[in-house]
């Protein structure tokens, strides 16, 4: 399994709604609204890097209210 943190910027006032919708997406472990330069941080997992990319592009980025995402894969050094 490949895991990643997805940092999300949203339209003003949309963080809570975005986190609620994303938390229901298969493959999402957690979705929490936060303060700072990002509005929502998601922890997600998928069987492969390609599947993770499809999860981000086809499902996460399609949620209304999102303006930008940054995907940070987890590495084990």
Backbone as numpy.savetxt, mean C-alpha at the origin, in Angstrom:
# Nx Ny Nz CAx CAy CAz Cx Cy Cz
7.57 -16.02 -0.05 6.74 -14.83 -0.05 7.62 -13.58 -0.05
7.21 -12.62 -0.82 7.86 -11.31 -0.86 6.96 -10.35 -0.09
7.56 -9.60 0.82 6.80 -8.59 1.57 7.34 -7.21 1.25
6.48 -6.21 1.41 6.89 -4.83 1.14 6.04 -3.88 1.96
6.61 -2.71 2.21 5.86 -1.59 2.74 5.50 -0.70 1.56
4.28 -0.26 1.50 3.83 0.64 0.45 3.47 1.96 1.13
4.21 3.01 0.81 4.00 4.33 1.38 3.08 5.09 0.44
2.01 5.64 0.97 0.98 6.23 0.13 0.70 7.67 0.51
0.64 8.53 -0.51 0.16 9.90 -0.33 -1.26 9.94 -0.89
-2.14 10.67 -0.19 -3.53 10.74 -0.61 -3.96 12.19 -0.79
-5.13 12.35 -1.38 -5.75 13.67 -1.42 -6.06 14.09 0.02
-6.15 15.38 0.26 -6.42 15.90 1.60 -7.72 15.31 2.14
-7.64 14.78 3.35 -8.81 14.24 4.02 -9.23 12.84 3.61
-8.44 12.17 2.79 -8.82 10.86 2.27 -8.06 9.69 2.91
-7.12 9.96 3.82 -6.25 8.90 4.35 -7.04 7.77 5.00
-7.98 8.09 5.85 -8.73 7.06 6.56 -9.54 6.19 5.60
-10.20 6.82 4.64 -11.00 6.06 3.66 -10.11 5.17 2.80
-8.96 5.69 2.39 -8.02 4.90 1.58 -7.52 3.69 2.38
-7.14 3.91 3.63 -6.65 2.80 4.47 -7.74 1.74 4.65
-8.98 2.17 4.84 -10.08 1.21 5.01 -10.27 0.34 3.76
-10.24 0.96 2.58 -10.43 0.22 1.33 -9.25 -0.73 1.10
-8.05 -0.23 1.27 -6.86 -1.04 0.99 -6.75 -2.21 1.96
-7.19 -2.05 3.19 -7.08 -3.14 4.16 -7.88 -4.37 3.74
-8.83 -4.21 2.81 -9.64 -5.33 2.33 -9.04 -6.01 1.09
-7.96 -5.47 0.54 -7.35 -6.03 -0.67 -6.59 -7.32 -0.30
-6.84 -8.43 -1.02 -6.08 -9.66 -0.74 -4.58 -9.42 -0.90
-3.82 -9.88 0.07 -2.38 -9.69 0.06 -1.93 -8.56 0.98
-2.86 -7.73 1.41 -2.53 -6.65 2.35 -2.60 -7.20 3.76
-1.50 -7.03 4.49 -1.43 -7.50 5.88 -2.00 -6.43 6.81
-1.54 -5.20 6.65 -2.05 -4.07 7.44 -2.07 -2.83 6.56
-2.96 -1.90 6.91 -3.03 -0.59 6.25 -3.41 0.41 7.33
-2.50 1.34 7.61 -2.73 2.29 8.69 -2.51 3.71 8.21
-3.39 4.63 8.64 -3.15 6.02 8.32 -2.19 6.59 9.37
-1.26 7.41 8.90 -0.18 7.94 9.72 -0.02 9.44 9.45
0.82 10.09 10.25 1.16 11.48 9.99 2.56 11.54 9.40
2.89 12.65 8.77 4.20 12.83 8.17 4.08 13.01 6.67
5.15 12.75 5.93 5.11 12.97 4.48 4.20 11.98 3.75
3.89 10.85 4.37 2.96 9.89 3.78 1.72 9.83 4.65
0.61 9.45 4.05 -0.67 9.45 4.75 -1.12 8.05 5.17
-0.69 7.04 4.43 -1.05 5.66 4.72 0.19 4.80 4.50
0.43 3.85 5.40 1.50 2.87 5.22 0.86 1.49 5.23
1.19 0.72 4.20 0.62 -0.62 4.00 1.75 -1.64 4.08
1.47 -2.75 4.72 2.38 -3.90 4.64 1.65 -4.95 3.82
2.30 -5.41 2.77 1.67 -6.37 1.85 2.61 -7.52 1.57
2.03 -8.63 1.08 2.85 -9.78 0.70 2.27 -10.41 -0.56
3.16 -11.04 -1.31 2.77 -11.73 -2.54 3.77 -12.86 -2.78
3.38 -13.84 -3.59 4.28 -14.97 -3.85 5.58 -14.60 -4.54
5.58 -13.55 -5.37 6.79 -13.17 -6.11 6.84 -11.65 -6.28
7.97 -11.16 -6.74 8.11 -9.73 -7.00 7.13 -9.29 -8.09
6.96 -10.13 -9.11 6.01 -9.80 -10.18 4.58 -9.71 -9.64
4.21 -10.64 -8.77 2.88 -10.60 -8.17 2.72 -9.38 -7.27
3.76 -9.00 -6.59 3.72 -7.80 -5.76 3.50 -6.57 -6.63
4.20 -6.50 -7.75 4.01 -5.39 -8.68 2.59 -5.32 -9.21
2.02 -6.47 -9.53 0.63 -6.50 -10.00 -0.33 -6.05 -8.90
-0.06 -6.45 -7.66 -0.88 -6.03 -6.53 -0.88 -4.51 -6.40
0.31 -3.91 -6.48 0.42 -2.46 -6.33 -0.25 -1.74 -7.49
0.06 -2.13 -8.71 -0.44 -1.41 -9.88 -1.93 -1.67 -10.13
-2.35 -2.92 -10.04 -3.72 -3.26 -10.42 -4.74 -3.05 -9.32
-4.29 -3.07 -8.07 -5.27 -2.98 -6.99 -5.04 -1.77 -6.09
-3.85 -1.60 -5.56 -3.61 -0.51 -4.62 -3.72 0.85 -5.32
-3.03 1.02 -6.43 -3.02 2.33 -7.09 -4.37 2.71 -7.69
-5.29 1.76 -7.79 -6.61 2.05 -8.35 -7.59 2.57 -7.31
-7.20 2.59 -6.04 -8.10 3.06 -4.98 -8.27 4.57 -5.12
-9.51 5.05 -5.18 -9.74 6.49 -5.31 -9.15 7.26 -4.13
-8.54 8.40 -4.43 -7.97 9.26 -3.39 -6.46 9.17 -3.27
-5.85 8.17 -3.94 -4.39 8.03 -3.88 -3.76 8.93 -4.94
-2.71 9.66 -4.53 -2.00 10.50 -5.49 -0.62 9.96 -5.83
0.00 9.19 -4.92 1.35 8.67 -5.18 1.63 7.49 -4.25
2.39 6.52 -4.77 2.83 5.40 -3.94 4.34 5.21 -4.08
4.93 4.64 -3.04 6.34 4.26 -3.06 6.41 2.87 -2.42
6.87 1.89 -3.18 6.94 0.52 -2.70 8.35 0.20 -2.24
8.46 -0.31 -1.00 9.74 -0.63 -0.38 9.78 -2.11 -0.01
10.35 -2.96 -0.86 10.41 -4.39 -0.54 11.25 -4.64 0.72
10.81 -5.61 1.49 11.54 -6.02 2.70 12.67 -6.93 2.28
13.87 -6.68 2.80 15.02 -7.54 2.53 15.52 -8.12 3.86
16.10 -9.28 3.77 16.67 -9.94 4.95 18.16 -10.10 4.70
18.97 -9.25 5.32 20.42 -9.26 5.09 21.13 -10.14 6.08
